[in-house]
């Protein structure tokens, strides 16, 4: 049977000529459905089944929205807050890695408590009505050392990791059993939230993909992981166990792992409409081309087009530190929807902080900070990409059941990337046109005189009424033949967001964007009248044409049906669409516009922002109301002020003098399960001395006012004897020993009156000598001690924004690492109140390293000063405080 016969014309002529964009969809047939799990799984009325095109829930097609949130990367006291923000922004599946090395760093010593409490996290998801996708390895990647395989597995010479080696599979079984103990009873079939498990990650060993993944699946099933959906990421190899495991795709537009010698990377193929599920072209073997249109032949598809790693933010890697604009998120999501994605899985949706291990750091760099420029960032603030992401999430929530069964159709003209990029998802009668004239960091030409001509089963539809221009950086989706409660919207040159139901009135929210005027064509069938206070409504033979629309909160079009029921069309501006929120309170819909963050907690609506003055406008469908604004204002508390001290070398050390003999020394205990990564001694003396570490003379480098000795290979885990010796007379010494461990801990030993002389008696302090005032320029090193007044009295979230000159920085609370970052030119955000117990008795210290002489191989934004960055300094400190209101 043929499923498509199409003809297309898509000619890009000169910019002043007319360009026609036509597609023949008359002979589209619905692809036959082949169910991967034959029996529906789950509570009655909410059963989940997956077929070769989409997921069903309760027998209804769905287009789920999934966001990645790693519980172990966040203080468990803030899990709920982040989950509420995810849910409020339209996410309904929480995806999370279960990282083996972070739960069992030392063999046999498992940690499932506190921030590692997987069961508590899943129960919290269930409490908030969110389902869970477990990504349980054994290998995860996740920018974690060894992809979260523990060191004791990686270093075991008796096995081959990530293979069918029997010993490795036995260890993998033990890991799965450990995870199962935590999640037992929480599976969807029993009314729990866990709907899927991912096996392994990015497994590309040629010839082993199918066998190894099936071995892991058998382990999981035998142990008791019984879920509707077993998944794998599908990177770079076209093998996968068809019918057994669903391959998930990933699409990143900002790719920080591609260094390109510090230069901008070319536009990727993923910035255009393409069926390629990944770089290996998975799925292209079932692409049909007829009459100038590509179609994904659903009748031959073994698996639905699901994703788990749509990058709307990005991490900073050392050699690439790009700041992601909000447009990249919208572009990526729009392109994926336009090519048929039916599960939108974001990575990451919630940023976090890597924990420090007993032995090692586990991040690949930065070692702790995992902010990812995500929609919800490391310390809870909303990222700039949330604006575009949220409104598209709402679209998928509201219209997903309509769009999921529709296949995607691409004109072959898209293959010439100089042409306007567009696609259609349709069932032959209705659907959506997707357009992209946007490239990340590159410009596109303007396309003039654009109209779309769609030959459908029962009609030919041409829109807009007059040709329009598609400007650079445009991307959008437009509906055609959209069923609105029995009334057909023939087309709209506006992007749909969501709906609102109040009594017998259903309101549809759209927004006008990209310099294209909004217009609607409404079918006259079942319609008594169409009215608007501002727009021009023209009654035509078969419908109502609405034009001259002034977008805004007041732009409300009322459609009265023959039976008296009403439908409202609200046309917002692009900016207003950035701040729209959709949810339910007391089982009733609400739509609000506010620049604040908004969540629904225990049926209370709460807004939060960094200002005591906030506004929110709620929509009501009642006649004459529309959006009604309310101001919230409290007396602004005095925001605590931040200050800092630039520490000098040996800042807290004392000059000491031996009462007897010519030596000053101390035995320091550097015992740790973590290996020593770096050890340095800095010192000043009034006479020439020899420095000994564990009875070995150590060479020192003169840095003007002080000396520096690197003793990384000389200091051991355990007792270490440090000795300064003057040959001719008794020395006066000031010194510090700095040790950095591989788990990130930083320990300092300063000279004081516990250092001993030749008689093993305490030395005496000398108070009238000056110390070096700053670190030598050659070190390109700085240490800064920060303080925030009255931190203990602040109840709401308090954050510190740090702008600094330098290459990379680590924040410490006392000796413990807090978080770190590579300088990318954006303020570095530190969540202070989350650590105020620790900060009550420990200093907050920033240790900053400067750039080297050459930074040409590092991609940096233009606002990063590469020259000043060679010499660490604090540029600016800003304290930001949250203000929260529970709305009436």
Secondary structure, 3 states (H helix, E strand, C coil): CCCCCCCEEECCCCCCCCEEEEEECCCCCCCCCCECCCCCECCCCCCEEEECCCEEECCEEECEEEEECCHHHCCHHHHHHHHHHHHHCCCCEEEEECCHHHHCCECCECCCCHHHCHHHHHHHHHHCCCEEEEECCCCCCCCEHHHHCCHHHHCCCCCCCCCCCHHHHHHHHHHHHHHHHHHCCCEHHHCCCEEEEECCCCCCCCCCHHHHHHHHHHHHHHHCCCCCEEEEECCCCCCCCCCCCEEEEEECCCCCCCCHHHCCCCCCHHHCCCCCCCCCCCCHHHEEEECCEEEECHHHCCCCCEEEEECCCCCCECCEECCCCHHHHHHHHHHHHHCCCCEEEECCCECEECCECCCCECECCCCCEECCCCCECCCCCECCCHHHHHHHHHHHHHHHHHHCCCEEEEEHHHHCCCCCEEEEEECCCCEEEEEEECECCECCCCEEEEEEEEECCCCEEEEEEEEEEECCCEEEEEEEEEEECCEEEEEECCEEEEEEEECCEEEEEEECCCCCCCCEEEECCCEEEEEECCCEEEECCCEEEEECCCCCCCCEEEEEECCCCEEEEEEECHHHHHCEEEEEECCEEEEEECCCEEEEECCEEEEEECCCEEEEEEEECCCCCEEEEEEEECCCCCCCCEEEEEECCCCCCCEEECCCCCEEEEEEECCCCCCEEEEEEEEEECCCCEEEECCEEECCEECCCCEEEECCCCCCCCEEEEEEECCCCCCEEEEEEEEEECCCCEEEEECCCCCECCCCCECEEECCCCCCCCCCHHHCEEEEEEEECCHHHCCCCEEEEEEEECCEEEEEECCEEEEEEECCCCCEEEECHHHHHHHCCCCEEEEEECCCCCCCCCEECCCCCCCHHHCCEEEEEEEEECEEEECC
